[in-house]
Amino acid sequence: MDGIAGIYAQDSFFTLSFVGQVGLVLVSVMLAAGTVFLAWRLSRVRSLILRACVAAVLFGAFVWISPQVYYGYYLLILDGLTPQWVVEDPPSPLFLVKLLGFSVKSDLSHHGQGLLGWLCLGAALWPQRDASRLGE
């Protein structure tokens, strides 16, 4: 395989059944949409720097906590997994920057996290109207 397909050829996503892949995509889309929505909603009527901080904190929280959600999904679809806590220490700011630069690992998980980070920043920094001034 060449190009984009070659980058992800060995990704564990492709070891799942079609139904498992569809479910994983749905879980990912729901988590991402919720995180981006929170970035947008929590950053309303805040200063630009606070909006960027909201996005960074939510992105870091996603990277830190989401492995547990994904592991829960794998518990549902894979036989032989034992329930356990898979969340480790919170990611460092440098690691988050590397995710944003797509330079951690060339797999769907890390590239998806990098894309989510940019979407959170975009949602938080998108110009928003002050809700208290809408009636003026």
N, C-alpha and C positions, 0 to 999 in steps of 0.2 A: 504494500500500500504506500502511496505517496501523498504528500501534502497534508492537509488537515486530518484525513482519515488515518494516516500513518502515525500521527502524534498520539492518537487515542486508541490505537489497535490493541494494546495490552491492558486497557482500562478494565477494572473489575465490573463496571457497568455492563459490559458485554458478556459476562458470565451468568447474568440473570436471565430468566425466561422472558419472553415478550411481555407477559402480564406483569412480571416483577419489574421490568424496565418502565412500563407505563405507570405503574404505581409509584415508582421512585421519582419519575418525572413529575407526577401530580403532587407528591409530597414536597418536592423541591420548589415547584411553582407556588404552592400555597405558602410555604415558609418565606420565600423571597417576596411575594406580593405583600404578605403581612409586614415584613420588615421594612420594605420600601414605603408602604402606607404609613407605618409608625414614624419613619424618618420625616415624611412630609407633614404629618399631622402634629407631631411633637415640636416641629421647628417653626410652626406658624407664629407670627408676630414676635419673632426673636431677632436679635441682631445677627448679622452675617456670621460673626465668629461663633456665636452660640449655636447657630444652625449647623455649621461645620462640625462642631463638637458633638451635637446630637447624632449626626450621621456617623461619626467615628465611633461613638460609644455603642450605638446600635449594631454597627458592622462588627465591632469587636465582640459584642455579646453573641451575635449570631455565630461567628467563627468558634467561639468558646463553647456554647451550649448546644448548638445544632447536632453535633455528633451523637448526643444521647437520643435525640429524636430519630435520627437515621438508624441508630442501633435498634431502637424500638420497632421501626419498620422491618428491619432485617429479622428480628425475633418472630415477627408475624409470618414471614415468607420463607425462611430457611429453617430446616430441621437441624437440631443438635446444638443450637446456640444456647448458652446459659445466660439468664438475666444477670447483668452486672452494670456497674457505673463506669462509663467510658470517658467521661469528661475529665480533663486534666487541668493543669494550671492555665489561667487566662493567657491569650496570645500577647506577645510583646508588641509595642508600637512598630518596631522594625519589621516584625513578621507581617503585620497588617500592611505596611508600605510595600513589602515584597509581594504580597498577594495582589495589591493594586497594580503592581508592575508586571504581573503574570510571570514572576521569576522564582516561584517556590518549586513547583513540580509541574511537569506537563501532563496533567490528568484533568478529567472533567470536573472533579471536585474542587481542586484549587483554582482552576480557571473560572469555574462558576462562582466561587467565592470572590474572586477579583472583580468579575462583572457585577456581582451584587454590591460590592463596595462602591463602585462607580455609580450604580443606580441609586444607592442611598445618598451619596453626595449630591447627585443631580436633583433628587427629589427634595432634599433639605435646602439646597441653595437656589432652587427654582424660585423666581420672584413670586411672592404671595401678597395678597391684599390683606390689610388689617381688618379682621372680622368686625371689630367694634366701629369701623368707619363705613361699613357697607350701607347703612341707612342714611348717610349724608347726601 
